[in-house]
């Protein structure tokens, strides 16, 4: 069985953790809209627990693989926005606008500057 590089495992785990995170933060708006806010808080905390179960190992693995703290943070932020965009379009029927593209290009610039020493 081939081993997977920790440099790849960390972003993949961050991707999984961000699905949980985005659902914890925004999923209650669609699924628990008629329930009292405190129920949404309890459900979101429960979902966020699983986000942390995946995110903490992702950051530990990434750090051990040589990613800096800044690289891990920026990677997490970009993944968060990509997951959020996908979920908002697919689950909440939001529409992407041209301004979202320009913002994404700014993120590409941020990624370049943080990771350029590795290029």
TALIN-V961810 format. One record per residue. N is the residue number from 0. PSI is psi in whole degrees, 0 to 359 (999 if undefined). Layout:
n psi
N PSI
N PSI
//
This chain:
n psi
0 126
1 142
2 150
3 134
4 136
5 334
6 336
7 326
8 316
9 307
10 327
11 318
12 323
13 324
14 313
15 315
16 327
17 334
18 313
19 315
20 313
21 324
22 318
23 320
24 321
25 342
26 326
27 336
28 327
29 318
30 338
31 24
32 332
33 357
34 158
35 153
36 326
37 331
38 319
39 322
40 313
41 317
42 316
43 320
44 319
45 317
46 319
47 331
48 315
49 330
50 315
51 326
52 331
53 323
54 320
55 311
56 325
57 314
58 323
59 315
60 315
61 318
62 317
63 333
64 352
65 0
66 139
67 168
68 318
69 320
70 317
71 318
72 313
73 320
74 315
75 318
76 316
77 315
78 319
79 314
80 325
81 314
82 317
83 316
84 315
85 317
86 322
87 326
88 314
89 324
90 329
91 4
92 32
93 156
94 138
95 143
96 167
97 325
98 329
99 324
100 315
101 320
102 320
103 322
104 325
105 321
106 322
107 319
108 318
109 317
110 316
111 310
112 326
113 324
114 2
115 336
116 342
117 346
118 999
//
